[in-house]
Amino acid sequence: MAAVPYHHGDLRRTLLDTALDAVAEHGPAALSLRDVARRAGVSHAAPAHHFGDKTGLLTALAAEGWAGLADALEAAGGFAEQGVAYVVFTTGHPAHFAVMRTPGLVRGDDPALAAAAARAGAALETGAGEVDDDPTTAVAGWALVHGLASLLLEGALTPEEGTDVADLARAVTGRLR
């Protein structure tokens, strides 16, 4: 992707979006602040000014991803629809999902990250609690939809023609009933 020079506006957002593009291309481990700066058309010091280091930038991306997932889970109607929301969110935000799945690259004790991840977890537990009181229900549901999302992102599975990701996720989560 060609660098788009930054001119004005929200530099932090521009850096986050640029980092997401880089993660989508090469994965979170390969991310470098220098590459993000080059792609954004800013000085190599700009990302460090906003995020401190690579870990800070990845932590911000992970927090953003968990917050987006929490929003999707909270907006879903019922446990099975939360599963659909999980699959749709993660397949629609693969770079966020990649960063969210690599906890060794982020600061797990970051307050924003911890709060967003806890919010997503609480939403899932609330949905599972509507089904039954067994705590393994949330784990079973998460394992199922996480596996489905991973298979879709890896290209090992694709929805049949005329079916979208949400339809496939709905058919799979329907097996939980």
FIFI-475222 format. One record per residue: residue in three letters; x, y, z of N, C-alpha, C, O in turn; chain. Coordinates in steps of 0.001 Angstrom, whole numbers, plus 500000, padded with zeros to 6 digits. Layout:
BEGIN
ALA | X | Y | Z | X | Y | Z | X | Y | Z | X | Y | Z | A $
...
END
This chain:
BEGIN
MET | 500852 | 498826 | 500000 | 500000 | 500000 | 500000 | 500897 | 501237 | 500000 | 501869 | 501290 | 500754 | A $
ALA | 500593 | 502212 | 499182 | 501380 | 503425 | 499096 | 501128 | 504314 | 500299 | 500029 | 504348 | 500853 | A $
ALA | 502164 | 505029 | 500688 | 502035 | 505949 | 501813 | 501101 | 507090 | 501439 | 501178 | 507638 | 500340 | A $
VAL | 500244 | 507430 | 502343 | 499338 | 508562 | 502165 | 499814 | 509637 | 503128 | 499651 | 509493 | 504340 | A $
PRO | 500397 | 510708 | 502615 | 500937 | 511720 | 503517 | 499872 | 512282 | 504451 | 498753 | 512587 | 504039 | A $
TYR | 500244 | 512407 | 505688 | 499360 | 512959 | 506702 | 499419 | 514478 | 506607 | 500509 | 515044 | 506524 | A $
HIS | 498288 | 515140 | 506615 | 498277 | 516596 | 506507 | 497728 | 517263 | 507762 | 498340 | 518205 | 508266 | A $
HIS | 496613 | 516812 | 508270 | 496023 | 517425 | 509457 | 494918 | 516518 | 509960 | 494512 | 515579 | 509275 | A $
GLY | 494444 | 516796 | 511132 | 493352 | 515985 | 511661 | 493801 | 515166 | 512850 | 494592 | 515630 | 513671 | A $
ASP | 493302 | 513957 | 512941 | 493548 | 513093 | 514077 | 494716 | 512157 | 513773 | 494524 | 511073 | 513221 | A $
LEU | 495937 | 512585 | 514139 | 497126 | 511799 | 513849 | 497092 | 510455 | 514564 | 497519 | 509448 | 513998 | A $
ARG | 496602 | 510420 | 515775 | 496528 | 509152 | 516509 | 495679 | 508142 | 515727 | 496076 | 506988 | 515562 | A $
ARG | 494511 | 508581 | 515249 | 493634 | 507702 | 514475 | 494316 | 507259 | 513183 | 494224 | 506093 | 512799 | A $
THR | 494996 | 508180 | 512519 | 495711 | 507851 | 511292 | 496763 | 506781 | 511554 | 496912 | 505847 | 510765 | A $
LEU | 497485 | 506911 | 512649 | 498511 | 505924 | 512991 | 497890 | 504570 | 513316 | 498424 | 503534 | 512919 | A $
LEU | 496779 | 504567 | 514028 | 496093 | 503309 | 514324 | 495617 | 502634 | 513036 | 495810 | 501431 | 512857 | A $
ASP | 495006 | 503392 | 512153 | 494517 | 502827 | 510887 | 495672 | 502308 | 510029 | 495570 | 501254 | 509402 | A $
THR | 496759 | 503059 | 510013 | 497933 | 502649 | 509256 | 498527 | 501374 | 509847 | 498944 | 500480 | 509111 | A $
ALA | 498563 | 501292 | 511164 | 499072 | 500094 | 511831 | 498176 | 498892 | 511524 | 498675 | 497784 | 511331 | A $
LEU | 496861 | 499105 | 511479 | 495951 | 498010 | 511133 | 496244 | 497483 | 509729 | 496226 | 496274 | 509495 | A $
ASP | 496514 | 498395 | 508800 | 496867 | 497967 | 507437 | 498145 | 497132 | 507451 | 498229 | 496106 | 506776 | A $
ALA | 499135 | 497572 | 508215 | 500410 | 496848 | 508292 | 500219 | 495475 | 508941 | 500793 | 494487 | 508484 | A $
VAL | 499422 | 495415 | 509994 | 499149 | 494133 | 510649 | 498425 | 493197 | 509681 | 498730 | 492006 | 509626 | A $
ALA | 497480 | 493723 | 508928 | 496747 | 492901 | 507965 | 497688 | 492313 | 506912 | 497479 | 491196 | 506438 | A $
GLU | 498705 | 493058 | 506558 | 499643 | 492584 | 505534 | 500679 | 491606 | 506065 | 500997 | 490617 | 505404 | A $
HIS | 501215 | 491880 | 507271 | 502381 | 491120 | 507735 | 502243 | 490508 | 509125 | 503157 | 489828 | 509594 | A $
GLY | 501099 | 490744 | 509797 | 500911 | 490211 | 511144 | 501432 | 491163 | 512212 | 502248 | 492039 | 511924 | A $
PRO | 500964 | 490992 | 513438 | 501333 | 491922 | 514503 | 502803 | 491854 | 514912 | 503373 | 492873 | 515300 | A $
ALA | 503420 | 490697 | 514838 | 504816 | 490584 | 515265 | 505750 | 491377 | 514353 | 506784 | 491867 | 514807 | A $
ALA | 505401 | 491509 | 513085 | 506255 | 492201 | 512123 | 506060 | 493719 | 512129 | 506793 | 494436 | 511447 | A $
LEU | 505097 | 494209 | 512879 | 504828 | 495649 | 512903 | 506052 | 496424 | 513384 | 506715 | 496012 | 514335 | A $
SER | 506350 | 497532 | 512735 | 507412 | 498428 | 513211 | 506899 | 499863 | 513180 | 506156 | 500256 | 512281 | A $
LEU | 507310 | 500628 | 514177 | 506895 | 502032 | 514233 | 507420 | 502800 | 513033 | 506734 | 503679 | 512511 | A $
ARG | 508619 | 502480 | 512593 | 509207 | 503172 | 511442 | 508355 | 502943 | 510188 | 508124 | 503873 | 509416 | A $
ASP | 507890 | 501708 | 509988 | 507046 | 501405 | 508833 | 505703 | 502120 | 508940 | 505200 | 502647 | 507948 | A $
VAL | 505125 | 502140 | 510128 | 503851 | 502847 | 510326 | 504027 | 504327 | 510002 | 503190 | 504922 | 509323 | A $
ALA | 505107 | 504914 | 510483 | 505369 | 506336 | 510205 | 505531 | 506576 | 508705 | 504971 | 507525 | 508158 | A $
ARG | 506300 | 505711 | 508047 | 506509 | 505852 | 506599 | 505183 | 505777 | 505853 | 504900 | 506605 | 504987 | A $
ARG | 504372 | 504776 | 506197 | 503082 | 504603 | 505535 | 502163 | 505802 | 505763 | 501405 | 506188 | 504873 | A $
ALA | 502234 | 506387 | 506954 | 501370 | 507527 | 507279 | 501936 | 508844 | 506748 | 501244 | 509862 | 506743 | A $
GLY | 503181 | 508823 | 506305 | 503802 | 510035 | 505775 | 504164 | 511030 | 506857 | 504076 | 512241 | 506654 | A $
VAL | 504575 | 510515 | 508018 | 504968 | 511375 | 509143 | 506380 | 511012 | 509587 | 506950 | 510024 | 509124 | A $
SER | 506932 | 511810 | 510478 | 508277 | 511542 | 510983 | 508297 | 510218 | 511736 | 507273 | 509775 | 512256 | A $
HIS | 509458 | 509595 | 511792 | 509559 | 508311 | 512480 | 509321 | 508450 | 513981 | 509087 | 507453 | 514664 | A $
ALA | 509377 | 509665 | 514496 | 509140 | 509890 | 515929 | 507651 | 510005 | 516270 | 507275 | 509874 | 517435 | A $
ALA | 506811 | 510245 | 515279 | 505383 | 510482 | 515546 | 504700 | 509300 | 516241 | 504003 | 509517 | 517233 | A $
PRO | 504867 | 508059 | 515766 | 504212 | 506947 | 516475 | 504710 | 506803 | 517916 | 503924 | 506521 | 518821 | A $
ALA | 506008 | 506996 | 518126 | 506563 | 506895 | 519482 | 505993 | 507989 | 520376 | 505766 | 507767 | 521565 | A $
HIS | 505764 | 509148 | 519816 | 505184 | 510245 | 520602 | 503787 | 509874 | 521098 | 503430 | 510194 | 522232 | A $
HIS | 503008 | 509213 | 520274 | 501629 | 508869 | 520628 | 501494 | 507572 | 521429 | 500605 | 507448 | 522270 | A $
PHE | 502382 | 506603 | 521165 | 502203 | 505274 | 521757 | 503397 | 504782 | 522570 | 503314 | 503739 | 523218 | A $
GLY | 504488 | 505510 | 522544 | 505671 | 505125 | 523292 | 506544 | 504153 | 522530 | 507704 | 504450 | 522244 | A $
ASP | 506003 | 503003 | 522199 | 506753 | 501975 | 521481 | 505779 | 501049 | 520757 | 504564 | 501243 | 520797 | A $
LYS | 506338 | 500049 | 520102 | 505528 | 499090 | 519358 | 504496 | 498426 | 520264 | 503343 | 498250 | 519871 | A $
THR | 504906 | 498060 | 521468 | 503985 | 497418 | 522396 | 502827 | 498348 | 522735 | 501686 | 497899 | 522846 | A $
GLY | 503105 | 499629 | 522900 | 502050 | 500598 | 523182 | 501064 | 500717 | 522032 | 499857 | 500817 | 522255 | A $
LEU | 501564 | 500706 | 520809 | 500695 | 500781 | 519637 | 499842 | 499523 | 519520 | 498639 | 499607 | 519273 | A $
LEU | 500459 | 498360 | 519698 | 499693 | 497115 | 519633 | 498678 | 497022 | 520772 | 497586 | 496483 | 520589 | A $
THR | 499031 | 497537 | 521931 | 498101 | 497549 | 523063 | 496893 | 498412 | 522743 | 495762 | 498042 | 523058 | A $
ALA | 497125 | 499560 | 522121 | 496012 | 500432 | 521736 | 495116 | 499743 | 520711 | 493892 | 499863 | 520775 | A $
LEU | 495718 | 499025 | 519768 | 494920 | 498293 | 518779 | 494117 | 497175 | 519435 | 492952 | 496966 | 519098 | A $
ALA | 494734 | 496459 | 520368 | 494029 | 495376 | 521059 | 492880 | 495936 | 521888 | 491791 | 495363 | 521895 | A $
ALA | 493104 | 497037 | 522580 | 492037 | 497651 | 523385 | 490881 | 498082 | 522488 | 489714 | 497890 | 522831 | A $
GLU | 491207 | 498658 | 521350 | 490179 | 499064 | 520388 | 489406 | 497852 | 519883 | 488183 | 497903 | 519749 | A $
GLY | 490112 | 496770 | 519605 | 489458 | 495556 | 519132 | 488535 | 494960 | 520180 | 487398 | 494600 | 519875 | A $
TRP | 489020 | 494850 | 521425 | 488173 | 494296 | 522493 | 486962 | 495182 | 522744 | 485873 | 494675 | 523014 | A $
ALA | 487134 | 496499 | 522658 | 485996 | 497403 | 522849 | 484969 | 497219 | 521733 | 483765 | 497211 | 521992 | A $
GLY | 485436 | 497073 | 520501 | 484523 | 496832 | 519386 | 483800 | 495506 | 519521 | 482609 | 495406 | 519226 | A $
LEU | 484520 | 494491 | 519967 | 483890 | 493189 | 520186 | 482869 | 493280 | 521307 | 481776 | 492727 | 521192 | A $
ALA | 483207 | 493968 | 522388 | 482260 | 494137 | 523495 | 480994 | 494840 | 523014 | 479886 | 494441 | 523373 | A $
ASP | 481155 | 495887 | 522200 | 479985 | 496591 | 521645 | 479108 | 495622 | 520852 | 477885 | 495624 | 520991 | A $
ALA | 479745 | 494792 | 520019 | 478994 | 493846 | 519188 | 478273 | 492808 | 520047 | 477117 | 492476 | 519787 | A $
LEU | 478956 | 492302 | 521064 | 478336 | 491300 | 521936 | 477185 | 491884 | 522739 | 476156 | 491234 | 522924 | A $
GLU | 477360 | 493106 | 523215 | 476311 | 493760 | 524007 | 475082 | 494076 | 523158 | 473960 | 494072 | 523664 | A $
ALA | 475288 | 494348 | 521884 | 474170 | 494697 | 520994 | 473417 | 493467 | 520484 | 472294 | 493583 | 519993 | A $
ALA | 474035 | 492294 | 520601 | 473414 | 491067 | 520096 | 472271 | 490649 | 521009 | 472308 | 490881 | 522218 | A $
GLY | 471275 | 490039 | 520427 | 470113 | 489589 | 521201 | 470206 | 488124 | 521548 | 469805 | 487278 | 520748 | A $
GLY | 470718 | 487802 | 522709 | 470790 | 486417 | 523159 | 472136 | 485777 | 522875 | 472938 | 486276 | 522086 | A $
PHE | 472356 | 484653 | 523546 | 473651 | 483973 | 523506 | 474028 | 483509 | 522099 | 475159 | 483730 | 521666 | A $
ALA | 473120 | 482882 | 521391 | 473431 | 482408 | 520039 | 473762 | 483583 | 519118 | 474676 | 483486 | 518298 | A $
GLU | 473036 | 484679 | 519243 | 473319 | 485854 | 518410 | 474637 | 486514 | 518812 | 475281 | 487163 | 517988 | A $
GLN | 475039 | 486354 | 520066 | 476365 | 486830 | 520459 | 477435 | 486049 | 519697 | 478452 | 486607 | 519284 | A $
GLY | 477191 | 484759 | 519519 | 478125 | 483960 | 518734 | 478220 | 484455 | 517306 | 479310 | 484528 | 516738 | A $
VAL | 477102 | 484790 | 516734 | 477081 | 485350 | 515382 | 477838 | 486675 | 515363 | 478644 | 486923 | 514466 | A $
ALA | 477577 | 487522 | 516354 | 478253 | 488817 | 516440 | 479771 | 488637 | 516558 | 480537 | 489388 | 515956 | A $
TYR | 480193 | 487649 | 517327 | 481624 | 487366 | 517487 | 482255 | 487025 | 516136 | 483283 | 487588 | 515762 | A $
VAL | 481631 | 486101 | 515413 | 482184 | 485672 | 514124 | 482177 | 486831 | 513127 | 483162 | 487043 | 512419 | A $
VAL | 481085 | 487576 | 513066 | 481002 | 488702 | 512131 | 482033 | 489769 | 512488 | 482699 | 490304 | 511602 | A $
PHE | 482173 | 490085 | 513779 | 483155 | 491092 | 514177 | 484567 | 490651 | 513827 | 485315 | 491393 | 513190 | A $
THR | 484930 | 489445 | 514241 | 486317 | 489016 | 514054 | 486687 | 488844 | 512588 | 487808 | 489165 | 512194 | A $
THR | 485768 | 488347 | 511779 | 486081 | 488206 | 510356 | 486037 | 489548 | 509639 | 486669 | 489718 | 508596 | A $
GLY | 485297 | 490498 | 510188 | 485253 | 491842 | 509619 | 486394 | 492739 | 510069 | 486637 | 493791 | 509477 | A $
HIS | 487095 | 492321 | 511121 | 488217 | 493089 | 511678 | 489405 | 492152 | 511913 | 489850 | 491982 | 513048 | A $
PRO | 489914 | 491550 | 510843 | 490958 | 490542 | 511031 | 492245 | 491069 | 511656 | 492902 | 490346 | 512404 | A $
ALA | 492613 | 492301 | 511367 | 493848 | 492842 | 511960 | 493667 | 493053 | 513468 | 494561 | 492735 | 514252 | A $
HIS | 492521 | 493584 | 513868 | 492246 | 493703 | 515308 | 492294 | 492316 | 515959 | 492915 | 492132 | 517005 | A $
PHE | 491633 | 491352 | 515329 | 491561 | 490006 | 515877 | 492955 | 489398 | 516013 | 493244 | 488721 | 517000 | A $
ALA | 493818 | 489638 | 515026 | 495188 | 489117 | 515099 | 495925 | 489683 | 516309 | 496641 | 488955 | 516998 | A $
VAL | 495756 | 490960 | 516566 | 496421 | 491584 | 517713 | 495794 | 491096 | 519017 | 496503 | 490844 | 519991 | A $
MET | 494488 | 490965 | 519040 | 493794 | 490494 | 520240 | 494220 | 489076 | 520608 | 494205 | 488715 | 521785 | A $
ARG | 494599 | 488267 | 519620 | 494983 | 486868 | 519850 | 496454 | 486693 | 520179 | 496897 | 485565 | 520395 | A $
THR | 497221 | 487764 | 520225 | 498653 | 487655 | 520523 | 498985 | 488464 | 521779 | 499642 | 489503 | 521699 | A $
PRO | 498530 | 487984 | 522932 | 498698 | 488748 | 524167 | 500146 | 489018 | 524551 | 500400 | 489976 | 525281 | A $
GLY | 501098 | 488228 | 524100 | 502504 | 488453 | 524436 | 503075 | 489717 | 523823 | 504159 | 490157 | 524206 | A $
LEU | 502361 | 490303 | 522879 | 502853 | 491517 | 522216 | 502238 | 492793 | 522786 | 502568 | 493890 | 522335 | A $
VAL | 501353 | 492667 | 523765 | 500668 | 493828 | 524333 | 500898 | 493899 | 525837 | 501359 | 492942 | 526458 | A $
ARG | 500571 | 495042 | 526402 | 500647 | 495213 | 527853 | 499316 | 494775 | 528459 | 498338 | 495524 | 528458 | A $
GLY | 499299 | 493560 | 528971 | 498070 | 493001 | 529521 | 497533 | 493754 | 530707 | 496350 | 493645 | 531028 | A $
ASP | 498387 | 494524 | 531372 | 497941 | 495285 | 532540 | 497479 | 496698 | 532179 | 497187 | 497501 | 533065 | A $
ASP | 497414 | 497000 | 530889 | 496937 | 498313 | 530453 | 495481 | 498476 | 530858 | 494663 | 497613 | 530538 | A $
PRO | 495129 | 499559 | 531553 | 493752 | 499719 | 532043 | 492690 | 499701 | 530936 | 491641 | 499079 | 531104 | A $
ALA | 492945 | 500365 | 529823 | 491951 | 500388 | 528742 | 491782 | 498999 | 528133 | 490663 | 498581 | 527835 | A $
LEU | 492882 | 498292 | 527950 | 492816 | 496942 | 527396 | 492095 | 496004 | 528361 | 491207 | 495252 | 527959 | A $
ALA | 492478 | 496053 | 529624 | 491853 | 495179 | 530622 | 490353 | 495449 | 530731 | 489557 | 494515 | 530824 | A $
ALA | 489970 | 496720 | 530719 | 488552 | 497076 | 530844 | 487755 | 496599 | 529631 | 486652 | 496073 | 529778 | A $
ALA | 488318 | 496782 | 528427 | 487605 | 496372 | 527213 | 487469 | 494850 | 527151 | 486407 | 494338 | 526798 | A $
ALA | 488532 | 494129 | 527488 | 488468 | 492664 | 527471 | 487502 | 492154 | 528536 | 486764 | 491198 | 528302 | A $
ALA | 487508 | 492787 | 529696 | 486581 | 492380 | 530761 | 485136 | 492640 | 530347 | 484243 | 491849 | 530652 | A $
ARG | 484914 | 493747 | 529656 | 483566 | 494067 | 529185 | 483074 | 493027 | 528187 | 481916 | 492613 | 528241 | A $
ALA | 483946 | 492605 | 527280 | 483567 | 491569 | 526309 | 483281 | 490256 | 527037 | 482303 | 489572 | 526738 | A $
GLY | 484132 | 489916 | 527983 | 483918 | 488692 | 528747 | 482631 | 488725 | 529539 | 481908 | 487730 | 529602 | A $
ALA | 482340 | 489867 | 530146 | 481107 | 490006 | 530929 | 479877 | 489884 | 530034 | 478878 | 489285 | 530432 | A $
ALA | 479942 | 490443 | 528838 | 478812 | 490340 | 527908 | 478576 | 488878 | 527538 | 477434 | 488421 | 527494 | A $
LEU | 479653 | 488150 | 527273 | 479524 | 486737 | 526928 | 478967 | 485936 | 528103 | 478110 | 485073 | 527912 | A $
GLU | 479440 | 486211 | 529302 | 478942 | 485504 | 530481 | 477467 | 485808 | 530734 | 476707 | 484925 | 531130 | A $
THR | 477068 | 487052 | 530506 | 475664 | 487416 | 530664 | 474803 | 486644 | 529672 | 473759 | 486106 | 530038 | A $
GLY | 475238 | 486591 | 528425 | 474497 | 485831 | 527418 | 474418 | 484360 | 527757 | 473364 | 483739 | 527618 | A $
ALA | 475530 | 483800 | 528202 | 475541 | 482386 | 528578 | 474642 | 482144 | 529776 | 473989 | 481105 | 529864 | A $
GLY | 474604 | 483094 | 530696 | 473762 | 482958 | 531877 | 472292 | 482910 | 531555 | 471499 | 482379 | 532333 | A $
GLU | 471911 | 483466 | 530399 | 470521 | 483400 | 529969 | 470151 | 481992 | 529518 | 468973 | 481638 | 529473 | A $
VAL | 471172 | 481179 | 529179 | 470953 | 479808 | 528732 | 470909 | 478868 | 529922 | 469975 | 478080 | 530071 | A $
ASP | 471936 | 478957 | 530778 | 471976 | 478151 | 531999 | 473038 | 478710 | 532948 | 473749 | 479658 | 532615 | A $
ASP | 473130 | 478110 | 534127 | 474066 | 478595 | 535144 | 475416 | 477905 | 535088 | 476289 | 478216 | 535898 | A $
ASP | 475615 | 476998 | 534181 | 476873 | 476265 | 534087 | 477938 | 477176 | 533465 | 477764 | 477620 | 532330 | A $
PRO | 479038 | 477466 | 534178 | 480058 | 478376 | 533642 | 480750 | 477853 | 532386 | 481347 | 478629 | 531639 | A $
THR | 480675 | 476558 | 532151 | 481306 | 476035 | 530938 | 480509 | 476366 | 529678 | 481019 | 476211 | 528568 | A $
THR | 479271 | 476816 | 529834 | 478473 | 477194 | 528661 | 479142 | 478341 | 527911 | 479227 | 478314 | 526683 | A $
ALA | 479616 | 479347 | 528643 | 480297 | 480471 | 527997 | 481569 | 479999 | 527298 | 481863 | 480431 | 526183 | A $
VAL | 482319 | 479119 | 527945 | 483552 | 478604 | 527350 | 483236 | 477792 | 526098 | 483918 | 477928 | 525082 | A $
ALA | 482211 | 476953 | 526167 | 481834 | 476140 | 525006 | 481413 | 477019 | 523835 | 481813 | 476782 | 522695 | A $
GLY | 480612 | 478024 | 524121 | 480181 | 478930 | 523064 | 481341 | 479691 | 522454 | 481439 | 479824 | 521234 | A $
TRP | 482226 | 480192 | 523317 | 483390 | 480949 | 522846 | 484283 | 480044 | 521995 | 484732 | 480448 | 520922 | A $
ALA | 484540 | 478835 | 522466 | 485389 | 477905 | 521713 | 484798 | 477629 | 520332 | 485520 | 477600 | 519335 | A $
LEU | 483506 | 477431 | 520281 | 482846 | 477139 | 519016 | 482979 | 478299 | 518029 | 483402 | 478101 | 516890 | A $
VAL | 482624 | 479494 | 518459 | 482638 | 480622 | 517525 | 484059 | 481100 | 517239 | 484339 | 481580 | 516141 | A $
HIS | 484950 | 480975 | 518207 | 486348 | 481337 | 517967 | 486944 | 480390 | 516920 | 487659 | 480819 | 516014 | A $
GLY | 486641 | 479110 | 517057 | 487115 | 478147 | 516068 | 486552 | 478424 | 514692 | 487277 | 478357 | 513700 | A $
LEU | 485269 | 478733 | 514620 | 484654 | 479056 | 513338 | 485301 | 480298 | 512727 | 485638 | 480307 | 511543 | A $
ALA | 485473 | 481340 | 513530 | 486106 | 482565 | 513028 | 487519 | 482283 | 512529 | 487915 | 482774 | 511472 | A $
SER | 488272 | 481502 | 513278 | 489639 | 481168 | 512874 | 489655 | 480396 | 511557 | 490462 | 480693 | 510676 | A $
LEU | 488774 | 479412 | 511418 | 488699 | 478649 | 510168 | 488371 | 479552 | 508984 | 488941 | 479396 | 507905 | A $
LEU | 487459 | 480490 | 509183 | 487096 | 481423 | 508117 | 488277 | 482330 | 507765 | 488576 | 482534 | 506588 | A $
LEU | 488945 | 482873 | 508785 | 490066 | 483776 | 508529 | 491250 | 483070 | 507881 | 491972 | 483667 | 507083 | A $
GLU | 491449 | 481805 | 508223 | 492553 | 481033 | 507647 | 492240 | 480546 | 506237 | 493124 | 480041 | 505544 | A $
GLY | 490995 | 480694 | 505809 | 490602 | 480237 | 504492 | 490326 | 478744 | 504426 | 490145 | 478190 | 503342 | A $
ALA | 490293 | 478093 | 505584 | 490017 | 476654 | 505615 | 488541 | 476362 | 505424 | 488163 | 475222 | 505155 | A $
LEU | 487712 | 477368 | 505559 | 486269 | 477232 | 505440 | 485720 | 478496 | 504808 | 486138 | 479602 | 505150 | A $
THR | 484789 | 478332 | 503893 | 484109 | 479484 | 503312 | 482615 | 479188 | 503309 | 482202 | 478040 | 503144 | A $
PRO | 481813 | 480222 | 503492 | 480366 | 480003 | 503424 | 479964 | 479524 | 502030 | 480575 | 479908 | 501033 | A $
GLU | 478939 | 478687 | 501972 | 478428 | 478230 | 500675 | 477888 | 479423 | 499900 | 477518 | 480442 | 500483 | A $
GLU | 477849 | 479284 | 498598 | 477341 | 480359 | 497754 | 475913 | 480712 | 498174 | 475087 | 479830 | 498411 | A $
GLY | 475639 | 481998 | 498261 | 474337 | 482485 | 498683 | 474203 | 482602 | 500189 | 473160 | 483012 | 500697 | A $
THR | 475256 | 482244 | 500897 | 475267 | 482326 | 502356 | 476385 | 483265 | 502760 | 477480 | 483202 | 502200 | A $
ASP | 476127 | 484137 | 503723 | 477199 | 485006 | 504210 | 477722 | 484481 | 505545 | 477232 | 483480 | 506067 | A $
VAL | 478704 | 485157 | 506079 | 479343 | 484744 | 507331 | 478315 | 484682 | 508464 | 478341 | 483755 | 509274 | A $
ALA | 477422 | 485654 | 508524 | 476413 | 485664 | 509586 | 475482 | 484458 | 509472 | 475130 | 483847 | 510480 | A $
ASP | 475086 | 484116 | 508249 | 474223 | 482947 | 508052 | 474925 | 481667 | 508506 | 474329 | 480831 | 509184 | A $
LEU | 476185 | 481523 | 508131 | 476951 | 480348 | 508529 | 477097 | 480305 | 510045 | 476903 | 479256 | 510660 | A $
ALA | 477438 | 481438 | 510647 | 477599 | 481498 | 512104 | 476279 | 481171 | 512800 | 476269 | 480483 | 513821 | A $
ARG | 475186 | 481654 | 512261 | 473872 | 481372 | 512840 | 473542 | 479886 | 512770 | 472972 | 479329 | 513708 | A $
ALA | 473897 | 479246 | 511669 | 473656 | 477803 | 511528 | 474517 | 477023 | 512519 | 474054 | 476041 | 513101 | A $
VAL | 475754 | 477446 | 512713 | 476644 | 476758 | 513648 | 476202 | 476996 | 515089 | 476130 | 476049 | 515872 | A $
THR | 475906 | 478237 | 515450 | 475493 | 478501 | 516825 | 474139 | 477881 | 517125 | 473822 | 477617 | 518285 | A $
GLY | 473343 | 477646 | 516102 | 472070 | 476972 | 516293 | 472248 | 475559 | 516835 | 471318 | 474991 | 517409 | A $
ARG | 473418 | 474998 | 516657 | 473700 | 473660 | 517186 | 473870 | 473672 | 518700 | 473871 | 472615 | 519332 | A $
LEU | 474013 | 474865 | 519290 | 474178 | 474970 | 520753 | 472867 | 474744 | 521494 | 472875 | 474444 | 522687 | A $
ARG | 471771 | 474881 | 520819 | 470468 | 474790 | 521497 | 470244 | 473401 | 521944 | 469207 | 473104 | 522538 | A $
END
